[in-house]
Amino acid sequence: MVQNVVIIGAGPAGLLLAHYLLRRGNYHIDIYERRPDPRLADVSGNRTFPLSLQERGRKAIRAIVGLEEAIAAQSVFCQGTIIYQKKGKSRRLPRQNPVLTIDRNRLVTVLLKQLTETSSPNQVKVHFNCECTAVDGTAKTVIFKPSEGDSFTVHYDLLVGADGARSQIREYLVENAGLPCSQNYVPDAYKSVFLSLLNPNAAVELEPNKIHAWNLNNKTRMVMVPQPGDQLNGVIVFDAETNPLEGLSTKEEVKTFFEENFPLFGQLMSLEEAEALLKRPVARVLTVRCDRFHEGDSVLLIGDAAHAVSPSIGQGCNSSLEDVLILGQLLEQYGDDWGKVLPHFSEQRVPDAHALQELSNYSFPRTKFLMVEFFLRLTMGRLFHRWFPRLVKPFVFDLVLDTDLSYSQVLSLNQGWIHKVKRSMAQNS
Ligand SMILES: Cc1cc2nc3c(=O)[nH]c(=O)nc-3n(C[C@H](O)[C@H](O)[C@H](O)COP(=O)(O)OP(=O)(O)OC[C@H]3O[C@@H](n4cnc5c(N)ncnc54)[C@H](O)[C@@H]3O)c2cc1C
């Protein structure tokens, strides 16, 4: 029997899940997204940022024929990071395995295009400008408020909350189904920044296959990633309580701020971008920790809706895509019996999500002293792993980025380091 699946959120997790379900053949899928169609919007005009995808995210994408190639065609492969410091010093962090980097909205656009090109509207429909506002789990209905016109109600057999960190579906489960869940804002806030990779007038040209990072102090930093067409997209991250851009009121002041504090990036900033940056809203990151990701046999949470984490080690999207891979395996194993698939999904995925939260919060140190130890451990880990691959595992970052070991396994191999960083943060808070 064909089942009606309603997916809330056309982000990376919701769209990849639609691809997986489409291939199983026995689903009618409706995706509802509160934002407009990204295929019609200008990427640089939106609140978006580059994502880095590694093996665990890419493995999930690879399961759909042609998808990885389509995404790769819109990506830049980065061979490592250059970390700039004041007084022109820089440190290189090479990577053996290149990291695929792609703007979030561009990733979503590719997922959407491939989905609509490989399905008929009888199988999958994507409804933009429709915000989910309420759920009735007993009647199995969802209410939507379109950007124009009256609210309407839709029936579901299976409801998937892929609606991000501020999930409406999770909210429903917390309030009506006793879902244990905690949410916290990370201390950092950010603004997206869009530059050009080169400025011939100032004779500045950044390497096109490196991530460019600049730590101004332990509270303010920029991470900029080359994107197709000589673009350099990224974010400025700062403590939410002390926004360094707050006192600036003109585009000239913004440009001067960047030229003084991040000189290389400042020289790549146009006055138009300085003006746009001034108006762009400050964004906060909400982290989410739930004790299960489902209710009965008909409601499921995936991606950020289930386990949003700090972007410090770039795993939010990777883990969201990995959720879909695991769901696909469970659907195969239990013959699409959602009564079995959903509890097994929670059982398998919740411990990994909790481990990922620890790794995201405490892998990367914030004190100068531990930063030195971090780079030492990273370098030694790589060296000794090359010499004695069976005896020595790489350091935490390389394990997260280059392997598909579960997050729980990575955490248990690095408990000592994670505790050390946690203690140092508690002492400095
Ligand atoms: C600055 C920054 C950098 C990051 N870098 C990385 C990185 O390098 N690597 C990585 O793996 N991850 C990274 N992440 C995390 C990554 O962006 C998220 O984990 C990922 O986007 C989660 O995908 P998702 O589909 O679960 O949710 P989302 O991408 O949040 O998509 C959810 C969708 O649901 C829609 N929606 C929400 N509410 C409703 C509603 N009520 N009705 C209808 N639609 C709704 C939203 O409009 C949205 O389109 C970063 C995050 C930030 C903030």
The ligand as a Tripos MOL2 file, in Angstrom:
@<TRIPOS>MOLECULE
LIG
   53    58     1     0     0
SMALL
NO_CHARGES

@<TRIPOS>ATOM
      1 C1         27.7030   29.0960   10.1990 C.3       1 LIG1
      2 C2         27.4270   27.6340   10.0490 C.ar      1 LIG1
      3 C3         28.3550   26.8110    9.4340 C.ar      1 LIG1
      4 C4         28.1070   25.4360    9.3000 C.ar      1 LIG1
      5 N1         29.0600   24.6540    8.7110 N.ar      1 LIG1
      6 C5         28.8500   23.3260    8.5910 C.ar      1 LIG1
      7 C6         29.8230   22.5000    7.9510 C.ar      1 LIG1
      8 O1         30.8770   22.9440    7.5160 O.2       1 LIG1
      9 N2         29.5510   21.1720    7.8520 N.ar      1 LIG1
     10 C7         28.4080   20.6110    8.3450 C.ar      1 LIG1
     11 O2         28.2270   19.3930    8.2430 O.2       1 LIG1
     12 N3         27.4560   21.3810    8.9360 N.ar      1 LIG1
     13 C8         27.6400   22.7160    9.0700 C.ar      1 LIG1
     14 N4         26.6710   23.5070    9.6360 N.ar      1 LIG1
     15 C9         25.4090   22.8940   10.0990 C.3       1 LIG1
     16 C10        24.4010   22.7010    8.9650 C.3       1 LIG1
     17 O3         24.0770   23.9260    8.3690 O.3       1 LIG1
     18 C11        23.1300   22.0510    9.4850 C.3       1 LIG1
     19 O4         23.4440   20.9910   10.3440 O.3       1 LIG1
     20 C12        22.2850   21.5140    8.3350 C.3       1 LIG1
     21 O5         21.8730   22.5770    7.5110 O.3       1 LIG1
     22 C13        21.0740   20.7590    8.8850 C.3       1 LIG1
     23 O6         20.2340   20.3720    7.8470 O.3       1 LIG1
     24 P1         18.6750   20.1560    8.1160 P.3       1 LIG1
     25 O7         18.0840   19.8040    6.8080 O.co2     1 LIG1
     26 O8         18.4870   19.2250    9.2570 O.co2     1 LIG1
     27 O9         18.1480   21.5670    8.6470 O.3       1 LIG1
     28 P2         18.1220   22.9970    7.9360 P.3       1 LIG1
     29 O10        19.2590   23.1610    7.0050 O.co2     1 LIG1
     30 O11        17.9860   23.9850    9.0430 O.co2     1 LIG1
     31 O12        16.7800   22.9770    7.0850 O.3       1 LIG1
     32 C14        15.5260   22.9910    7.7110 C.3       1 LIG1
     33 C15        14.5130   23.5720    6.7550 C.3       1 LIG1
     34 O13        13.2290   23.5360    7.3760 O.3       1 LIG1
     35 C16        12.5460   24.7530    7.0980 C.3       1 LIG1
     36 N5         11.5680   24.9690    8.1740 N.ar      1 LIG1
     37 C17        11.8150   25.2840    9.4630 C.ar      1 LIG1
     38 N6         10.6620   25.3890   10.1590 N.ar      1 LIG1
     39 C18         9.6610   25.1290    9.2710 C.ar      1 LIG1
     40 C19         8.2420   25.0940    9.4090 C.ar      1 LIG1
     41 N7          7.6220   25.3130   10.5850 N.pl3     1 LIG1
     42 N8          7.5010   24.8080    8.2990 N.ar      1 LIG1
     43 C20         8.1120   24.5510    7.0950 C.ar      1 LIG1
     44 N9          9.4550   24.5910    6.9290 N.ar      1 LIG1
     45 C21        10.2170   24.8670    8.0110 C.ar      1 LIG1
     46 C22        13.6470   25.7950    7.0700 C.3       1 LIG1
     47 O14        13.2580   26.9520    6.3370 O.3       1 LIG1
     48 C23        14.7910   25.0350    6.4060 C.3       1 LIG1
     49 O15        14.8220   25.1880    5.0160 O.3       1 LIG1
     50 C24        26.8980   24.8980    9.7880 C.ar      1 LIG1
     51 C25        25.9420   25.7260   10.3910 C.ar      1 LIG1
     52 C26        26.2060   27.0770   10.5280 C.ar      1 LIG1
     53 C27        25.1740   27.9480   11.1980 C.3       1 LIG1
@<TRIPOS>BOND
     1     1     2 1
     2     2     3 ar
     3     2    52 ar
     4     3     4 ar
     5     4     5 ar
     6     4    50 ar
     7     5     6 ar
     8     6     7 ar
     9     6    13 1
    10     7     8 2
    11     7     9 ar
    12     9    10 ar
    13    10    11 2
    14    10    12 ar
    15    12    13 ar
    16    13    14 ar
    17    14    15 1
    18    14    50 ar
    19    15    16 1
    20    16    17 1
    21    16    18 1
    22    18    19 1
    23    18    20 1
    24    20    21 1
    25    20    22 1
    26    22    23 1
    27    23    24 1
    28    24    25 2
    29    24    26 1
    30    24    27 1
    31    27    28 1
    32    28    29 2
    33    28    30 1
    34    28    31 1
    35    31    32 1
    36    32    33 1
    37    33    34 1
    38    33    48 1
    39    34    35 1
    40    35    36 1
    41    35    46 1
    42    36    37 ar
    43    36    45 ar
    44    37    38 ar
    45    38    39 ar
    46    39    40 ar
    47    39    45 ar
    48    40    41 1
    49    40    42 ar
    50    42    43 ar
    51    43    44 ar
    52    44    45 ar
    53    46    47 1
    54    46    48 1
    55    48    49 1
    56    50    51 ar
    57    51    52 ar
    58    52    53 1
@<TRIPOS>SUBSTRUCTURE
     1 LIG1         1 GROUP 0 **** ****
